[in-house]
């Protein structure tokens, strides 16, 4: 199926970088989600946090911000050979952006049963009708990612 459930030690470091990014989002009142795009050599090409509240941008999700930064760093929209690491399973918009950017791999932390589009509610990233399907690795440091979100929402209710 192309999905690995549970944390893989090889992605812990990159997920910790994404978690560090996520903390910055909460400071502006945005949901603490962080994303990192790694190049084929493992170097960070772009990072992103949710900026919907800060920028009044409905597309300001961490994944989109990170993909834009990586594309700018690379000087092209195709991110083949790259890996997107994000703290929460992407929504449909972000899953679409992942497919369209041609990243090779999606690594995410917590599953999103209400809006996840990488296997939970939908499976946009592995839809055979689309022209690209990245490898999916889910559940990396899921507990830490979920705890960050739970703390944020408990404080904002």
C-alpha positions in Angstrom: 0.0 0.0 0.0 3.0 2.3 0.3 2.2 3.4 3.9 4.1 2.7 7.0 2.2 3.0 10.3 4.1 3.9 13.4 7.2 5.9 14.0 10.3 5.1 12.0 13.5 6.1 13.7 15.0 7.4 10.4 12.4 10.2 10.3 12.5 11.3 14.0 15.1 14.0 13.4 13.2 15.7 10.6 9.9 15.4 12.5 11.6 17.1 15.5 12.5 20.0 13.1 8.8 20.2 12.0 7.7 20.1 15.6 10.0 23.0 16.4 8.5 24.9 13.5 5.0 24.1 14.8 5.7 25.9 18.1 6.2 29.2 16.2 2.8 29.0 14.7 1.0 29.0 18.0 2.7 32.3 18.9 0.6 34.1 16.2 -2.6 32.3 17.2 -2.3 29.8 14.4 -2.8 26.0 14.9 0.6 24.6 15.7 1.5 22.6 12.6 5.0 22.6 11.2 6.4 21.3 7.9 9.9 20.8 6.5 10.9 19.9 2.9 14.1 17.9 2.6 16.0 17.7 -0.7 17.3 14.4 -2.1 20.5 14.8 0.0 18.5 15.4 3.2 19.2 19.1 3.4 16.3 21.4 4.4 15.0 23.2 1.3 12.1 24.9 3.0 10.1 25.1 6.2 6.6 26.2 7.0 4.1 26.9 9.7 0.4 27.6 9.6 -0.1 31.3 8.9 -3.8 31.5 8.2 -4.5 33.8 11.1 -1.3 35.8 10.9 -1.6 36.5 7.2 -5.4 36.2 6.8 -4.7 33.5 4.1 -7.0 30.5 3.8 -4.2 28.7 1.9 -1.6 29.4 4.6 -1.2 25.8 5.8 2.3 24.7 6.9 2.6 22.3 4.0 1.8 24.9 1.3 4.2 27.4 3.0 7.0 24.8 3.1 6.4 23.7 -0.5 6.5 27.3 -1.8 9.8 27.9 0.1 11.3 24.7 -1.3 10.3 25.5 -4.8 11.7 29.0 -4.5 15.0 27.6 -3.2 15.1 25.1 -6.0 14.0 27.5 -8.6 11.3 25.2 -10.0 7.9 23.9 -8.9 8.8 20.2 -9.4 10.1 18.8 -6.1 10.9 15.3 -7.3 13.4 13.6 -5.0 12.2 15.6 -2.0 10.4 14.6 1.2 7.8 16.7 2.9 7.7 16.1 6.7 4.7 17.5 8.5 3.3 17.2 12.0 -0.3 16.5 11.1 -1.8 14.4 8.3 -2.5 16.8 5.4 -6.0 18.0 4.5 -7.3 17.7 0.9 -5.9 21.0 -0.2 -2.4 20.2 1.1 -2.6 16.6 -0.2 -3.4 18.1 -3.7 -0.4 20.4 -3.4 1.8 17.4 -2.4 0.7 15.5 -5.5 1.1 18.5 -7.8 4.5 19.4 -6.5 5.7 15.8 -7.3 7.4 15.2 -3.9 8.6 11.6 -3.6 7.6 11.1 0.0 5.2 12.4 2.6 6.1 11.8 6.2 3.5 12.9 8.8 3.0 12.7 12.6 -0.5 12.6 14.0 -3.4 11.2 12.0 -6.4 13.5 11.4 -9.5 11.4 11.5 -11.7 14.5 10.8 -9.9 15.9 7.8 -6.9 13.8 6.9 -6.4 13.2 3.2 -3.5 10.7 3.4 -5.5 7.7 4.5 -7.8 8.7 7.4 -10.8 10.3 5.8 -9.7 10.5 2.2 -6.6 9.2 0.4 -5.8 11.9 -2.1 -2.1 11.2 -2.2 -2.5 7.6 -3.2 -5.5 8.1 -5.6 -4.6 6.0 -8.7 -6.6 8.4 -10.9 -3.9 11.1 -10.3 -0.6 11.2 -12.2 1.7 11.1 -9.1 1.6 9.1 -5.9 4.2 9.8 -3.2 5.3 7.2 -0.7 3.5 7.8 2.6 5.0 7.3 6.0 2.5 8.0 8.8 2.6 8.1 12.6 6.1 9.4 13.1 6.3 10.9 16.6 2.5 11.0 16.4 2.1 11.3 20.2 4.2 14.4 20.3 2.4 16.0 17.4 -1.0 15.2 18.9 0.0 16.5 22.3 1.0 19.9 20.8 -2.4 20.2 19.0 -4.3 19.1 22.1 -2.6 21.7 24.3 -3.3 24.4 21.8 -7.0 23.6 21.5 -7.4 23.2 25.2 -6.0 26.7 25.7 -8.2 28.2 22.9 -11.6 26.7 23.9 
